[in-house]
Amino acid sequence: MTMTHTDNEHTARNQVLTIVLTSYLMIVLDISIVITGLPDIQQSLGFSPVALSWVQSAYLLSFGGFLLLAARAGDLFGRKRMLLAGLALFTTASMAVGLASTPAWLIGARAIQGIGAAILAPSVLALISTTFPEGAERTRALSYYSMVAGAGSAIGLVLGGYFAGQISWRVGFFINVPIGIVLMVSAARVIRESALHTGALDLLGALTSTVGMISLVFGIVHAVGLMQVWSR
């Protein structure tokens, strides 16, 4: 009976690991998959060279700006809830990116996608730490986490080039939708909620820092664009 109980715990932990690593793989793939699709995105939606840079910048800035806030929210509201919220937001935004018909639509959806990724990333790492006891099991889980981070970037570049060249750049975003839905259903059934903590969220700090970084990047990008125009 002890052996059966231990086996069940081991199986449950592996299920959690599969869910959180697949969630993290979606984030890593999305960062790199768009790179090889940028020329097709520019051609199909009529992006200017300066505006095209915001396809990636909008995602990365919102991701970085809300990362600490999302990590703190996981402590206050529970890592499982935040993982589900991140998956829902990321999946919905992926659908919106795939359906985008204008540059503004796509950039806005990419920014929302970045917020979803910011919610997902700390939840994944926190769930690994709370699910696996310190020692060999946690080390193994973290090594898989590192492997996903490295391999996902390379795979994303290959998939992005294939989808853009053979089908459509939109496929790279639409594919997140069924995967995200399966992950949400699985996470709701398998993952246990973490202990909650008390405290406050610095929402204003996250918003002002993100807006500040966006303003800085906006100024740099458009200054470079003007310099290129003047040099001609």
N, C-alpha and C positions, 0 to 999 in steps of 0.2 A: 504494500500500500504506500509505503514511503517512496519507493522507486517510482510508482505511478504518479504520485503527487509531484515529485521532482521533475519527471518527464513532462508533465502538463505545464509546469512553470517555465521550463525551458522552451517548450513549443510556443507558449504565449509571448515570451520575450522575443523569440525569433519573428513572430508575426508583427509585433510592434516595430522591431528593427526594419523589417521589410517595408512597412508603411512609411516610417519616417525617412528612410533612405530614398525611397521612390519620390517622396515629396521634395526632398532636397535635390534629387536629380532633375526634377522639373525646373527648379530655379536655375541650376547651373546650365542646363541645356538652353534655357531661354536666353541667357546672357550671350551665349556664343552663336546660337542658331540664327539670330537676326543679322549677324555680321555679314555672312555670305549672301544674305537676301537683300541687303541694302540697295544694290544697283537695280534690282527688279522692283523694289518698293518705290524708289525714286521715279522710275519710268512709269509705273502703273498709276501712281497718285499725283505725279507732277510736283515732287518736292524740289525746292531749290537746294543747291549744295549746302548753304548755311542751315536751312531748316532740317535737312536730312540728319545732321549731327544730333538733333534733339530726339531722334528715335531711340538712340541709346542713352543719351544724357538724361532724358526725362525719367527713364527707368532707374538709372544708377543714383541720381540725386534723391529721388523719393525713397529709394531703398536705404541709402545711407542716412538720410535725415530722420527716418522713423524707426531705425533699427533699435536704438536704445530704449525708445518709448515702448516698442512692442515687447522687448525683453522684460521691462518692468511690468507691463500689463499681464504677462504670463505669470508673474509672481502673485499679482493681485486677483486675477480672475481665473487662473488655472491654465496649465499648459495645453491640456486637451481642448478646451474651449478656444484658445488662441490658434491652435493648429487647425481646427475646423473652420474658424473665421478666416484664417489666411488662405486655406484651400478654396473656400467659397469665393473670396475676393479675387484671388489669382485666376481661378477657372473662369469666372464671369468676365474679367478683364481680357483674358485670352480670347474668348469668343468675340468680344468687342473689337479687339485688334484685328482679328481675322475678317470681321465684317466692315472694317473701316473703308470709307469712301472718300475721305478728305484728309489732308495732312494734319489739321487740327484735331480731328477725331482720333487718328492713330496716336498722336503724341499724348493726348489726354488719357487714352486707354493704357498707354505704356506707363504713364505716371502712376495710375491706379494699380497696374500690375506690379510696379516696384514696391508700393505699400503692402500689397499682398505678400510679396517675397520677404519684405522686412518683418512681417508677422510670422511667416513660416520658419525662417532661418533660425532664430533663437529658440523657438519651440522645439525644433528637431534636436538641437544639441542638448537642450534641457531634458527632454524626454529620454534621450540615450543615457544621460547621467543618472536620472531617477529610476529608470527601469532596470539597469544593469548594476549589480553590486560592484564596489571597487575591487579591482584585481584583474584576473585574466579575462573575465567576460567583458568588462567594460573596455579593456584595452583592445580586445578583438572588435567590439562594436565601433570604437573610435577609429580603428584602422580601416574598417569598411567605409566609414564616413569620409576619411581622407582619400580613399581610393575613388569614391564617387565624385568628389570634388575635382580630382585630376582627370579621370577618364571622361567625365561628363562634358568638360570643355572641348576636348578633342572630338568626341562623338557629335557634339552640337554643330561644330564647323562642317563636318562631313554631311550630316543630315540637312543642315541649312542649304548647302550647295546642291544637294540632290533634289530637295523639294523645289527650290527656286528654278533649277534647270530643267527638271523633268515634269513637274506638276505645277505648283504655284507656291510662292512664299507664304501664302495664307495657311497652307497645310501645317506648317511648323507651329502655328498658334492653335489651330482647330484641334490638333491632336491632343492638346492639353485638356480639352473639355471632357472626353470620356474617361481619361486617366484620373482627372481630378474628382469626378463623380464617384468612381470606384473607390478612390482613396478616402473620400469623405464617409461613405457608407462603411468601409472597413474600419476606419479610425473610430467611428461612433460605437461600433460593436466591440472592438478589441481593446482599445486603450482606456486605462483607468485615469480618472481625474487626479491631478496632483494636489498636494496640500496648498491651501490659500494663505496669503500673508496680508497684513494690513499696511497701508501707506497711501501715497498720493501719486498721481501721474503729472508729469511736467509737460502737458500738451502744448502750452504756449511756447515753451522752450524749443520743442521739436518743430513747431510751425515756423518760428522766427529763424531758427538755424537753417531750415530747409529753404525758406524764401531767400535768406541771405546768400546761400550757396548758389541758388538758381540765378539770382541777380548778378552775382560775380561771374558765373559761367556765361550768362547771356551777354554781359559786357565784353568779355574776352572774345567769344565767338564772333560777335558782330563787329568788333574792332578789327579782327583778322580779316573778316569779309570785306570791310571797307578798304583795308590796306591792299588787298588783292585787286580790288576795283581800281584804286588809284595807281597801282603799279602798271596797269594796262594803258 
